[in-house]
């Protein structure tokens, strides 16, 4: 699942990851992401989430989504310098990212071979 308030990022990540064999759900709205998991519309193995969003930050969203899907992995991303990222224990991807950076870190987080 990709959650990013920038409308270009979700579809871009979805295209990249779909072509790499992943099934991807994407939304710009953290509240929609919560509804999707609550309603079991999707059951993601991984959440790729923007740290800085106006409605709800990515860290808070990840914590809330893991209440529904505790085994879901989290990958944070941001185009900004964000304090406290290392303390979350979740991996981080700097935006803008290269295709190989995105697919490589997702493979690593999911434990899949590169």
Biopython code that builds the backbone (N, CA, C, O; Angstrom):
import numpy as np
from Bio.PDB.StructureBuilder import StructureBuilder

atoms = [
    (1, "UNK", "N", (0.847, -1.169, 0.000)),
    (1, "UNK", "CA", (0.000, 0.000, 0.000)),
    (1, "UNK", "C", (0.898, 1.239, 0.000)),
    (1, "UNK", "O", (1.842, 1.340, 0.784)),
    (2, "UNK", "N", (0.586, 2.172, -0.889)),
    (2, "UNK", "CA", (1.320, 3.433, -0.965)),
    (2, "UNK", "C", (0.388, 4.551, -0.517)),
    (2, "UNK", "O", (-0.716, 4.691, -1.043)),
    (3, "UNK", "N", (0.834, 5.347, 0.455)),
    (3, "UNK", "CA", (0.054, 6.497, 0.915)),
    (3, "UNK", "C", (0.966, 7.720, 0.867)),
    (3, "UNK", "O", (1.949, 7.814, 1.603)),
    (4, "UNK", "N", (0.617, 8.651, -0.017)),
    (4, "UNK", "CA", (1.384, 9.881, -0.182)),
    (4, "UNK", "C", (0.432, 10.969, -0.643)),
    (4, "UNK", "O", (-0.322, 10.771, -1.595)),
    (5, "UNK", "N", (0.460, 12.124, 0.027)),
    (5, "UNK", "CA", (-0.454, 13.208, -0.326)),
    (5, "UNK", "C", (-0.112, 13.867, -1.649)),
    (5, "UNK", "O", (-0.934, 14.609, -2.187)),
    (6, "UNK", "N", (1.073, 13.622, -2.193)),
    (6, "UNK", "CA", (1.412, 14.140, -3.518)),
    (6, "UNK", "C", (0.786, 13.210, -4.553)),
    (6, "UNK", "O", (1.143, 12.033, -4.606)),
    (7, "UNK", "N", (-0.142, 13.709, -5.381)),
    (7, "UNK", "CA", (-0.890, 12.833, -6.284)),
    (7, "UNK", "C", (-0.045, 12.125, -7.355)),
    (7, "UNK", "O", (-0.520, 11.175, -7.976)),
    (8, "UNK", "N", (1.184, 12.568, -7.578)),
    (8, "UNK", "CA", (2.024, 11.910, -8.580)),
    (8, "UNK", "C", (2.777, 10.714, -8.002)),
    (8, "UNK", "O", (3.081, 9.772, -8.735)),
    (9, "UNK", "N", (3.079, 10.730, -6.721)),
    (9, "UNK", "CA", (3.951, 9.720, -6.122)),
    (9, "UNK", "C", (3.302, 8.347, -6.074)),
    (9, "UNK", "O", (3.923, 7.358, -6.464)),
    (10, "UNK", "N", (2.070, 8.269, -5.604)),
    (10, "UNK", "CA", (1.384, 6.976, -5.504)),
    (10, "UNK", "C", (1.307, 6.251, -6.833)),
    (10, "UNK", "O", (1.727, 5.098, -6.926)),
    (11, "UNK", "N", (0.775, 6.903, -7.874)),
    (11, "UNK", "CA", (0.712, 6.235, -9.176)),
    (11, "UNK", "C", (2.094, 5.875, -9.739)),
    (11, "UNK", "O", (2.251, 4.832, -10.375)),
    (12, "UNK", "N", (3.085, 6.727, -9.509)),
    (12, "UNK", "CA", (4.441, 6.426, -9.965)),
    (12, "UNK", "C", (4.966, 5.173, -9.269)),
    (12, "UNK", "O", (5.446, 4.247, -9.922)),
    (13, "UNK", "N", (4.872, 5.150, -7.940)),
    (13, "UNK", "CA", (5.327, 3.981, -7.190)),
    (13, "UNK", "C", (4.525, 2.747, -7.587)),
    (13, "UNK", "O", (5.081, 1.656, -7.711)),
    (14, "UNK", "N", (3.227, 2.914, -7.786)),
    (14, "UNK", "CA", (2.378, 1.792, -8.185)),
    (14, "UNK", "C", (2.819, 1.228, -9.532)),
    (14, "UNK", "O", (2.912, 0.010, -9.688)),
    (15, "UNK", "N", (3.090, 2.093, -10.503)),
    (15, "UNK", "CA", (3.564, 1.633, -11.819)),
    (15, "UNK", "C", (4.881, 0.878, -11.703)),
    (15, "UNK", "O", (5.049, -0.191, -12.290)),
    (16, "UNK", "N", (5.808, 1.438, -10.947)),
    (16, "UNK", "CA", (7.122, 0.811, -10.779)),
    (16, "UNK", "C", (6.979, -0.562, -10.123)),
    (16, "UNK", "O", (7.555, -1.545, -10.588)),
    (17, "UNK", "N", (6.213, -0.615, -9.046)),
    (17, "UNK", "CA", (6.110, -1.851, -8.280)),
    (17, "UNK", "C", (5.245, -2.899, -8.977)),
    (17, "UNK", "O", (5.520, -4.095, -8.877)),
    (18, "UNK", "N", (4.206, -2.460, -9.679)),
    (18, "UNK", "CA", (3.377, -3.398, -10.443)),
    (18, "UNK", "C", (4.207, -4.066, -11.530)),
    (18, "UNK", "O", (4.092, -5.271, -11.753)),
    (19, "UNK", "N", (5.042, -3.285, -12.206)),
    (19, "UNK", "CA", (5.887, -3.867, -13.253)),
    (19, "UNK", "C", (6.946, -4.798, -12.670)),
    (19, "UNK", "O", (7.534, -5.601, -13.393)),
    (20, "UNK", "N", (7.190, -4.690, -11.360)),
    (20, "UNK", "CA", (8.131, -5.572, -10.677)),
    (20, "UNK", "C", (7.419, -6.782, -10.059)),
    (20, "UNK", "O", (8.044, -7.600, -9.385)),
    (21, "UNK", "N", (6.097, -6.887, -10.299)),
    (21, "UNK", "CA", (5.354, -8.062, -9.857)),
    (21, "UNK", "C", (4.554, -7.909, -8.570)),
    (21, "UNK", "O", (3.963, -8.880, -8.097)),
    (22, "UNK", "N", (4.525, -6.717, -7.998)),
    (22, "UNK", "CA", (3.778, -6.496, -6.766)),
    (22, "UNK", "C", (2.347, -6.049, -7.074)),
    (22, "UNK", "O", (2.104, -5.378, -8.077)),
    (23, "UNK", "N", (1.405, -6.422, -6.209)),
    (23, "UNK", "CA", (0.045, -5.877, -6.249)),
    (23, "UNK", "C", (0.065, -4.652, -5.347)),
    (23, "UNK", "O", (0.492, -4.736, -4.195)),
    (24, "UNK", "N", (-0.391, -3.518, -5.860)),
    (24, "UNK", "CA", (-0.241, -2.254, -5.134)),
    (24, "UNK", "C", (-1.572, -1.511, -5.052)),
    (24, "UNK", "O", (-2.269, -1.346, -6.053)),
    (25, "UNK", "N", (-1.908, -1.071, -3.851)),
    (25, "UNK", "CA", (-3.014, -0.155, -3.608)),
    (25, "UNK", "C", (-2.394, 1.202, -3.319)),
    (25, "UNK", "O", (-1.352, 1.285, -2.667)),
    (26, "UNK", "N", (-3.027, 2.264, -3.798)),
    (26, "UNK", "CA", (-2.464, 3.591, -3.606)),
    (26, "UNK", "C", (-3.566, 4.572, -3.252)),
    (26, "UNK", "O", (-4.673, 4.500, -3.785)),
    (27, "UNK", "N", (-3.248, 5.498, -2.340)),
    (27, "UNK", "CA", (-4.178, 6.567, -1.990)),
    (27, "UNK", "C", (-3.395, 7.796, -1.539)),
    (27, "UNK", "O", (-2.263, 7.691, -1.067)),
    (28, "UNK", "N", (-4.011, 8.949, -1.692)),
    (28, "UNK", "CA", (-3.420, 10.191, -1.192)),
    (28, "UNK", "C", (-3.973, 10.547, 0.179)),
    (28, "UNK", "O", (-3.531, 11.519, 0.792)),
    (29, "UNK", "N", (-4.933, 9.773, 0.665)),
    (29, "UNK", "CA", (-5.670, 10.097, 1.890)),
    (29, "UNK", "C", (-5.409, 9.069, 2.994)),
    (29, "UNK", "O", (-5.821, 7.917, 2.855)),
    (30, "UNK", "N", (-4.746, 9.445, 4.070)),
    (30, "UNK", "CA", (-4.501, 8.513, 5.170)),
    (30, "UNK", "C", (-5.782, 7.919, 5.759)),
    (30, "UNK", "O", (-5.797, 6.759, 6.170)),
    (31, "UNK", "N", (-6.848, 8.706, 5.798)),
    (31, "UNK", "CA", (-8.111, 8.192, 6.337)),
    (31, "UNK", "C", (-8.695, 7.107, 5.438)),
    (31, "UNK", "O", (-9.299, 6.153, 5.927)),
    (32, "UNK", "N", (-8.519, 7.249, 4.131)),
    (32, "UNK", "CA", (-8.960, 6.208, 3.202)),
    (32, "UNK", "C", (-8.134, 4.940, 3.414)),
    (32, "UNK", "O", (-8.668, 3.834, 3.339)),
    (33, "UNK", "N", (-6.848, 5.092, 3.675)),
    (33, "UNK", "CA", (-5.995, 3.925, 3.945)),
    (33, "UNK", "C", (-6.495, 3.173, 5.175)),
    (33, "UNK", "O", (-6.535, 1.943, 5.177)),
    (34, "UNK", "N", (-6.872, 3.899, 6.208)),
    (34, "UNK", "CA", (-7.408, 3.268, 7.414)),
    (34, "UNK", "C", (-8.703, 2.528, 7.087)),
    (34, "UNK", "O", (-8.895, 1.393, 7.522)),
    (35, "UNK", "N", (-9.596, 3.167, 6.319)),
    (35, "UNK", "CA", (-10.854, 2.519, 5.923)),
    (35, "UNK", "C", (-10.589, 1.253, 5.117)),
    (35, "UNK", "O", (-11.252, 0.237, 5.321)),
    (36, "UNK", "N", (-9.626, 1.310, 4.207)),
    (36, "UNK", "CA", (-9.318, 0.157, 3.363)),
    (36, "UNK", "C", (-8.873, -1.038, 4.209)),
    (36, "UNK", "O", (-9.295, -2.167, 3.957)),
    (37, "UNK", "N", (-8.036, -0.799, 5.198)),
    (37, "UNK", "CA", (-7.599, -1.890, 6.060)),
    (37, "UNK", "C", (-8.712, -2.342, 6.991)),
    (37, "UNK", "O", (-8.897, -3.540, 7.208)),
    (38, "UNK", "N", (-9.441, -1.403, 7.531)),
    (38, "UNK", "CA", (-10.537, -1.747, 8.435)),
    (38, "UNK", "C", (-11.589, -2.593, 7.719)),
    (38, "UNK", "O", (-12.092, -3.568, 8.277)),
    (39, "UNK", "N", (-11.917, -2.216, 6.485)),
    (39, "UNK", "CA", (-12.913, -2.940, 5.689)),
    (39, "UNK", "C", (-12.336, -4.169, 4.995)),
    (39, "UNK", "O", (-13.055, -4.914, 4.330)),
    (40, "UNK", "N", (-11.025, -4.373, 5.158)),
    (40, "UNK", "CA", (-10.308, -5.499, 4.533)),
    (40, "UNK", "C", (-10.364, -5.415, 3.001)),
    (40, "UNK", "O", (-10.307, -6.434, 2.314)),
    (41, "UNK", "N", (-10.478, -4.182, 2.474)),
    (41, "UNK", "CA", (-10.409, -3.976, 1.031)),
    (41, "UNK", "C", (-9.045, -4.404, 0.520)),
    (41, "UNK", "O", (-8.917, -4.912, -0.594)),
    (42, "UNK", "N", (-8.036, -4.196, 1.339)),
    (42, "UNK", "CA", (-6.697, -4.661, 1.009)),
    (42, "UNK", "C", (-6.011, -5.116, 2.291)),
    (42, "UNK", "O", (-6.289, -4.612, 3.380)),
    (43, "UNK", "N", (-5.115, -6.074, 2.136)),
    (43, "UNK", "CA", (-4.340, -6.595, 3.262)),
    (43, "UNK", "C", (-2.872, -6.525, 2.844)),
    (43, "UNK", "O", (-2.318, -7.506, 2.348)),
    (44, "UNK", "N", (-2.246, -5.370, 3.043)),
    (44, "UNK", "CA", (-0.887, -5.179, 2.525)),
    (44, "UNK", "C", (0.188, -5.864, 3.366)),
    (44, "UNK", "O", (0.071, -5.999, 4.584)),
    (45, "UNK", "N", (1.227, -6.285, 2.670)),
    (45, "UNK", "CA", (2.420, -6.798, 3.342)),
    (45, "UNK", "C", (3.319, -5.647, 3.759)),
    (45, "UNK", "O", (4.100, -5.759, 4.704)),
    (46, "UNK", "N", (3.194, -4.517, 3.024)),
    (46, "UNK", "CA", (4.072, -3.378, 3.265)),
    (46, "UNK", "C", (3.323, -2.071, 3.073)),
    (46, "UNK", "O", (2.498, -1.937, 2.169)),
    (47, "UNK", "N", (3.617, -1.121, 3.926)),
    (47, "UNK", "CA", (3.104, 0.241, 3.797)),
    (47, "UNK", "C", (4.262, 1.144, 3.421)),
    (47, "UNK", "O", (5.221, 1.282, 4.181)),
    (48, "UNK", "N", (4.177, 1.762, 2.249)),
    (48, "UNK", "CA", (5.131, 2.785, 1.809)),
    (48, "UNK", "C", (4.429, 4.110, 2.035)),
    (48, "UNK", "O", (3.461, 4.425, 1.344)),
    (49, "UNK", "N", (4.909, 4.892, 2.998)),
    (49, "UNK", "CA", (4.142, 6.053, 3.430)),
    (49, "UNK", "C", (5.012, 7.290, 3.567)),
    (49, "UNK", "O", (6.135, 7.237, 4.067)),
    (50, "UNK", "N", (4.456, 8.408, 3.107)),
    (50, "UNK", "CA", (5.106, 9.707, 3.250)),
    (50, "UNK", "C", (5.053, 10.111, 4.722)),
    (50, "UNK", "O", (4.016, 9.967, 5.369)),
    (51, "UNK", "N", (6.151, 10.609, 5.244)),
    (51, "UNK", "CA", (6.226, 11.005, 6.640)),
    (51, "UNK", "C", (5.436, 12.291, 6.882)),
    (51, "UNK", "O", (4.760, 12.425, 7.902)),
    (52, "UNK", "N", (5.523, 13.236, 5.944)),
    (52, "UNK", "CA", (4.910, 14.551, 6.126)),
    (52, "UNK", "C", (3.672, 14.675, 5.237)),
    (52, "UNK", "O", (3.772, 14.825, 4.019)),
    (53, "UNK", "N", (2.500, 14.607, 5.879)),
    (53, "UNK", "CA", (1.230, 14.783, 5.171)),
    (53, "UNK", "C", (0.344, 15.683, 6.033)),
    (53, "UNK", "O", (0.467, 15.676, 7.258)),
    (54, "UNK", "N", (-0.552, 16.460, 5.405)),
    (54, "UNK", "CA", (-1.331, 17.424, 6.171)),
    (54, "UNK", "C", (-2.387, 16.818, 7.096)),
    (54, "UNK", "O", (-2.598, 17.342, 8.190)),
    (55, "UNK", "N", (-3.044, 15.758, 6.708)),
    (55, "UNK", "CA", (-4.134, 15.207, 7.505)),
    (55, "UNK", "C", (-3.610, 14.394, 8.685)),
    (55, "UNK", "O", (-4.079, 14.535, 9.814)),
    (56, "UNK", "N", (-2.626, 13.541, 8.399)),
    (56, "UNK", "CA", (-2.043, 12.670, 9.411)),
    (56, "UNK", "C", (-0.649, 12.283, 8.932)),
    (56, "UNK", "O", (-0.480, 11.878, 7.782)),
    (57, "UNK", "N", (0.329, 12.402, 9.788)),
    (57, "UNK", "CA", (1.696, 12.044, 9.419)),
    (57, "UNK", "C", (1.845, 10.552, 9.197)),
    (57, "UNK", "O", (1.064, 9.754, 9.716)),
    (58, "UNK", "N", (2.849, 10.185, 8.426)),
    (58, "UNK", "CA", (3.078, 8.791, 8.083)),
    (58, "UNK", "C", (3.386, 7.899, 9.269)),
    (58, "UNK", "O", (2.979, 6.737, 9.293)),
    (59, "UNK", "N", (4.097, 8.422, 10.246)),
    (59, "UNK", "CA", (4.403, 7.606, 11.429)),
    (59, "UNK", "C", (3.129, 7.260, 12.188)),
    (59, "UNK", "O", (2.929, 6.113, 12.587)),
    (60, "UNK", "N", (2.273, 8.253, 12.386)),
    (60, "UNK", "CA", (1.008, 7.994, 13.085)),
    (60, "UNK", "C", (0.138, 7.022, 12.289)),
    (60, "UNK", "O", (-0.467, 6.112, 12.857)),
    (61, "UNK", "N", (0.080, 7.218, 10.982)),
    (61, "UNK", "CA", (-0.702, 6.323, 10.133)),
    (61, "UNK", "C", (-0.175, 4.894, 10.228)),
    (61, "UNK", "O", (-0.960, 3.953, 10.344)),
    (62, "UNK", "N", (1.128, 4.725, 10.181)),
    (62, "UNK", "CA", (1.717, 3.385, 10.258)),
    (62, "UNK", "C", (1.343, 2.694, 11.566)),
    (62, "UNK", "O", (0.988, 1.515, 11.569)),
    (63, "UNK", "N", (1.423, 3.418, 12.662)),
    (63, "UNK", "CA", (1.058, 2.843, 13.962)),
    (63, "UNK", "C", (-0.413, 2.421, 13.953)),
    (63, "UNK", "O", (-0.753, 1.334, 14.419)),
    (64, "UNK", "N", (-1.269, 3.270, 13.430)),
    (64, "UNK", "CA", (-2.708, 2.960, 13.399)),
    (64, "UNK", "C", (-3.006, 1.778, 12.488)),
    (64, "UNK", "O", (-3.839, 0.935, 12.818)),
    (65, "UNK", "N", (-2.332, 1.710, 11.344)),
    (65, "UNK", "CA", (-2.578, 0.595, 10.420)),
    (65, "UNK", "C", (-2.056, -0.722, 10.978)),
    (65, "UNK", "O", (-2.643, -1.776, 10.734)),
    (66, "UNK", "N", (-0.971, -0.669, 11.718)),
    (66, "UNK", "CA", (-0.445, -1.900, 12.295)),
    (66, "UNK", "C", (-1.364, -2.453, 13.389)),
    (66, "UNK", "O", (-1.222, -3.613, 13.775)),
    (67, "UNK", "N", (-2.291, -1.655, 13.890)),
    (67, "UNK", "CA", (-3.301, -2.182, 14.807)),
    (67, "UNK", "C", (-4.185, -3.194, 14.087)),
    (67, "UNK", "O", (-4.614, -4.174, 14.695)),
    (68, "UNK", "N", (-4.465, -2.976, 12.798)),
    (68, "UNK", "CA", (-5.272, -3.884, 11.986)),
    (68, "UNK", "C", (-4.430, -4.995, 11.370)),
    (68, "UNK", "O", (-4.905, -6.115, 11.184)),
    (69, "UNK", "N", (-3.190, -4.679, 11.060)),
    (69, "UNK", "CA", (-2.302, -5.581, 10.316)),
    (69, "UNK", "C", (-0.933, -5.573, 10.993)),
    (69, "UNK", "O", (0.005, -4.982, 10.458)),
    (70, "UNK", "N", (-0.795, -6.217, 12.163)),
    (70, "UNK", "CA", (0.443, -6.113, 12.938)),
    (70, "UNK", "C", (1.692, -6.636, 12.225)),
    (70, "UNK", "O", (2.799, -6.180, 12.510)),
    (71, "UNK", "N", (1.526, -7.576, 11.314)),
    (71, "UNK", "CA", (2.696, -8.117, 10.618)),
    (71, "UNK", "C", (3.110, -7.282, 9.402)),
    (71, "UNK", "O", (4.108, -7.592, 8.751)),
    (72, "UNK", "N", (2.357, -6.237, 9.096)),
    (72, "UNK", "CA", (2.671, -5.365, 7.959)),
    (72, "UNK", "C", (3.996, -4.633, 8.204)),
    (72, "UNK", "O", (4.216, -4.065, 9.273)),
    (73, "UNK", "N", (4.858, -4.657, 7.211)),
    (73, "UNK", "CA", (6.120, -3.920, 7.267)),
    (73, "UNK", "C", (5.852, -2.461, 6.896)),
    (73, "UNK", "O", (4.865, -2.151, 6.230)),
    (74, "UNK", "N", (6.741, -1.575, 7.335)),
    (74, "UNK", "CA", (6.594, -0.142, 7.069)),
    (74, "UNK", "C", (7.882, 0.388, 6.452)),
    (74, "UNK", "O", (8.982, 0.080, 6.910)),
    (75, "UNK", "N", (7.724, 1.184, 5.415)),
    (75, "UNK", "CA", (8.829, 1.904, 4.789)),
    (75, "UNK", "C", (8.420, 3.371, 4.714)),
    (75, "UNK", "O", (7.483, 3.729, 4.001)),
    (76, "UNK", "N", (9.126, 4.206, 5.449)),
    (76, "UNK", "CA", (8.847, 5.642, 5.458)),
    (76, "UNK", "C", (9.580, 6.314, 4.307)),
    (76, "UNK", "O", (10.647, 5.863, 3.892)),
    (77, "UNK", "N", (8.999, 7.398, 3.791)),
    (77, "UNK", "CA", (9.672, 8.185, 2.757)),
    (77, "UNK", "C", (9.341, 9.653, 2.964)),
    (77, "UNK", "O", (8.301, 10.001, 3.523)),
    (78, "UNK", "N", (10.249, 10.510, 2.502)),
    (78, "UNK", "CA", (10.011, 11.944, 2.575)),
    (78, "UNK", "C", (10.992, 12.673, 1.674)),
    (78, "UNK", "O", (12.100, 12.206, 1.408)),
    (79, "UNK", "N", (10.553, 13.817, 1.223)),
    (79, "UNK", "CA", (11.425, 14.715, 0.478)),
    (79, "UNK", "C", (12.041, 15.765, 1.385)),
    (79, "UNK", "O", (12.813, 16.612, 0.937)),
    (80, "UNK", "N", (11.693, 15.705, 2.667)),
    (80, "UNK", "CA", (12.164, 16.679, 3.646)),
    (80, "UNK", "C", (13.128, 16.021, 4.631)),
    (80, "UNK", "O", (13.168, 14.799, 4.772)),
    (81, "UNK", "N", (13.885, 16.850, 5.291)),
    (81, "UNK", "CA", (14.707, 16.410, 6.426)),
    (81, "UNK", "C", (13.753, 16.271, 7.602)),
    (81, "UNK", "O", (13.138, 17.253, 8.020)),
    (82, "UNK", "N", (13.622, 15.067, 8.137)),
    (82, "UNK", "CA", (12.651, 14.817, 9.197)),
    (82, "UNK", "C", (13.364, 14.257, 10.422)),
    (82, "UNK", "O", (14.101, 13.276, 10.330)),
    (83, "UNK", "N", (13.138, 14.885, 11.554)),
    (83, "UNK", "CA", (13.753, 14.429, 12.801)),
    (83, "UNK", "C", (13.047, 13.184, 13.323)),
    (83, "UNK", "O", (11.844, 13.011, 13.130)),
    (84, "UNK", "N", (13.805, 12.325, 13.983)),
    (84, "UNK", "CA", (13.235, 11.174, 14.670)),
    (84, "UNK", "C", (12.970, 9.958, 13.814)),
    (84, "UNK", "O", (12.329, 9.015, 14.277)),
    (85, "UNK", "N", (13.440, 9.946, 12.584)),
    (85, "UNK", "CA", (13.195, 8.807, 11.694)),
    (85, "UNK", "C", (13.885, 7.546, 12.215)),
    (85, "UNK", "O", (13.267, 6.483, 12.263)),
    (86, "UNK", "N", (15.150, 7.651, 12.602)),
    (86, "UNK", "CA", (15.892, 6.476, 13.059)),
    (86, "UNK", "C", (15.246, 5.835, 14.278)),
    (86, "UNK", "O", (15.282, 4.616, 14.442)),
    (87, "UNK", "N", (14.658, 6.659, 15.125)),
    (87, "UNK", "CA", (14.047, 6.157, 16.352)),
    (87, "UNK", "C", (12.821, 5.278, 16.092)),
    (87, "UNK", "O", (12.432, 4.497, 16.961)),
    (88, "UNK", "N", (12.217, 5.391, 14.930)),
    (88, "UNK", "CA", (11.039, 4.570, 14.629)),
    (88, "UNK", "C", (11.417, 3.099, 14.429)),
    (88, "UNK", "O", (10.609, 2.199, 14.660)),
    (89, "UNK", "N", (12.665, 2.873, 13.994)),
    (89, "UNK", "CA", (13.083, 1.513, 13.679)),
    (89, "UNK", "C", (12.662, 1.064, 12.289)),
    (89, "UNK", "O", (13.005, -0.038, 11.863)),
    (90, "UNK", "N", (11.925, 1.903, 11.582)),
    (90, "UNK", "CA", (11.491, 1.580, 10.227)),
    (90, "UNK", "C", (12.488, 2.133, 9.216)),
    (90, "UNK", "O", (13.081, 3.187, 9.444)),
    (91, "UNK", "N", (12.678, 1.432, 8.104)),
    (91, "UNK", "CA", (13.580, 1.942, 7.069)),
    (91, "UNK", "C", (13.014, 3.214, 6.435)),
    (91, "UNK", "O", (11.820, 3.503, 6.524)),
    (92, "UNK", "N", (13.911, 3.958, 5.796)),
    (92, "UNK", "CA", (13.557, 5.254, 5.230)),
    (92, "UNK", "C", (14.078, 5.355, 3.805)),
    (92, "UNK", "O", (15.186, 4.909, 3.505)),
    (93, "UNK", "N", (13.268, 5.946, 2.929)),
    (93, "UNK", "CA", (13.630, 6.193, 1.537)),
    (93, "UNK", "C", (13.482, 7.683, 1.262)),
    (93, "UNK", "O", (12.404, 8.250, 1.439)),
    (94, "UNK", "N", (14.572, 8.314, 0.827)),
    (94, "UNK", "CA", (14.563, 9.743, 0.512)),
    (94, "UNK", "C", (13.913, 9.970, -0.847)),
    (94, "UNK", "O", (14.236, 9.281, -1.814)),
    (95, "UNK", "N", (12.992, 10.940, -0.924)),
    (95, "UNK", "CA", (12.401, 11.335, -2.203)),
    (95, "UNK", "C", (13.182, 12.527, -2.734)),
    (95, "UNK", "O", (13.674, 13.313, -1.925)),
    (96, "UNK", "N", (13.325, 12.708, -4.013)),
    (96, "UNK", "CA", (12.901, 11.774, -5.050)),
    (96, "UNK", "C", (13.797, 10.539, -5.055)),
    (96, "UNK", "O", (14.969, 10.612, -4.685)),
    (97, "UNK", "N", (13.241, 9.415, -5.475)),
    (97, "UNK", "CA", (13.986, 8.169, -5.472)),
    (97, "UNK", "C", (14.093, 7.613, -6.885)),
    (97, "UNK", "O", (13.235, 7.860, -7.733)),
    (98, "UNK", "N", (15.154, 6.862, -7.122)),
    (98, "UNK", "CA", (15.342, 6.171, -8.393)),
    (98, "UNK", "C", (14.539, 4.872, -8.359)),
    (98, "UNK", "O", (14.252, 4.333, -7.290)),
    (99, "UNK", "N", (14.186, 4.383, -9.534)),
    (99, "UNK", "CA", (13.444, 3.123, -9.643)),
    (99, "UNK", "C", (14.177, 2.011, -8.903)),
    (99, "UNK", "O", (13.567, 1.267, -8.135)),
    (100, "UNK", "N", (15.473, 1.898, -9.128)),
    (100, "UNK", "CA", (16.241, 0.820, -8.492)),
    (100, "UNK", "C", (16.324, 0.984, -6.976)),
    (100, "UNK", "O", (16.385, -0.006, -6.247)),
    (101, "UNK", "N", (16.327, 2.218, -6.506)),
    (101, "UNK", "CA", (16.338, 2.452, -5.056)),
    (101, "UNK", "C", (15.026, 1.968, -4.443)),
    (101, "UNK", "O", (15.029, 1.314, -3.400)),
    (102, "UNK", "N", (13.908, 2.288, -5.090)),
    (102, "UNK", "CA", (12.600, 1.878, -4.587)),
    (102, "UNK", "C", (12.465, 0.360, -4.590)),
    (102, "UNK", "O", (12.124, -0.238, -3.569)),
    (103, "UNK", "N", (12.728, -0.255, -5.717)),
    (103, "UNK", "CA", (12.550, -1.714, -5.800)),
    (103, "UNK", "C", (13.547, -2.443, -4.906)),
    (103, "UNK", "O", (13.219, -3.476, -4.322)),
    (104, "UNK", "N", (14.756, -1.915, -4.800)),
    (104, "UNK", "CA", (15.765, -2.551, -3.960)),
    (104, "UNK", "C", (15.411, -2.525, -2.491)),
    (104, "UNK", "O", (15.526, -3.540, -1.804)),
    (105, "UNK", "N", (14.979, -1.370, -1.999)),
    (105, "UNK", "CA", (14.659, -1.270, -0.572)),
    (105, "UNK", "C", (13.398, -2.062, -0.245)),
    (105, "UNK", "O", (13.299, -2.628, 0.844)),
    (106, "UNK", "N", (12.440, -2.114, -1.154)),
    (106, "UNK", "CA", (11.227, -2.907, -0.900)),
    (106, "UNK", "C", (11.562, -4.386, -0.865)),
    (106, "UNK", "O", (11.078, -5.109, 0.006)),
    (107, "UNK", "N", (12.383, -4.847, -1.798)),
    (107, "UNK", "CA", (12.824, -6.244, -1.764)),
    (107, "UNK", "C", (13.533, -6.560, -0.459)),
    (107, "UNK", "O", (13.328, -7.622, 0.130)),
    (108, "UNK", "N", (14.354, -5.644, -0.020)),
    (108, "UNK", "CA", (15.097, -5.826, 1.232)),
    (108, "UNK", "C", (14.153, -5.870, 2.428)),
    (108, "UNK", "O", (14.294, -6.733, 3.295)),
    (109, "UNK", "N", (13.200, -4.958, 2.484)),
    (109, "UNK", "CA", (12.267, -4.895, 3.611)),
    (109, "UNK", "C", (11.386, -6.143, 3.660)),
    (109, "UNK", "O", (11.100, -6.671, 4.735)),
    (110, "UNK", "N", (10.961, -6.607, 2.487)),
    (110, "UNK", "CA", (10.084, -7.787, 2.432)),
    (110, "UNK", "C", (10.881, -9.090, 2.527)),
    (110, "UNK", "O", (10.302, -10.168, 2.661)),
    (111, "UNK", "N", (12.196, -8.987, 2.459)),
    (111, "UNK", "CA", (13.013, -10.191, 2.535)),
    (111, "UNK", "C", (13.042, -10.994, 1.254)),
    (111, "UNK", "O", (13.367, -12.181, 1.262)),
    (112, "UNK", "N", (12.695, -10.333, 0.133)),
    (112, "UNK", "CA", (12.695, -10.988, -1.168)),
    (112, "UNK", "C", (14.075, -10.863, -1.807)),
    (112, "UNK", "O", (14.804, -9.909, -1.535)),
    (113, "UNK", "N", (14.435, -11.828, -2.658)),
    (113, "UNK", "CA", (15.724, -11.699, -3.345)),
    (113, "UNK", "C", (15.688, -10.563, -4.348)),
    (113, "UNK", "O", (14.656, -10.326, -4.974)),
    (114, "UNK", "N", (16.812, -9.847, -4.514)),
    (114, "UNK", "CA", (16.883, -8.723, -5.468)),
    (114, "UNK", "C", (16.972, -9.211, -6.887)),
    (114, "UNK", "O", (17.039, -8.404, -7.814)),
]
sb = StructureBuilder()
sb.init_structure("model")
sb.init_model(0)
sb.init_chain("A")
sb.init_seg("    ")
for serial, (resi, resn, name, xyz) in enumerate(atoms, 1):
    if name == "N":
        sb.init_residue(resn, " ", resi, " ")
    sb.init_atom(name, np.array(xyz, "f"), 0.0, 1.0, " ", f" {name:<3s}", serial, name[0])
structure = sb.get_structure()
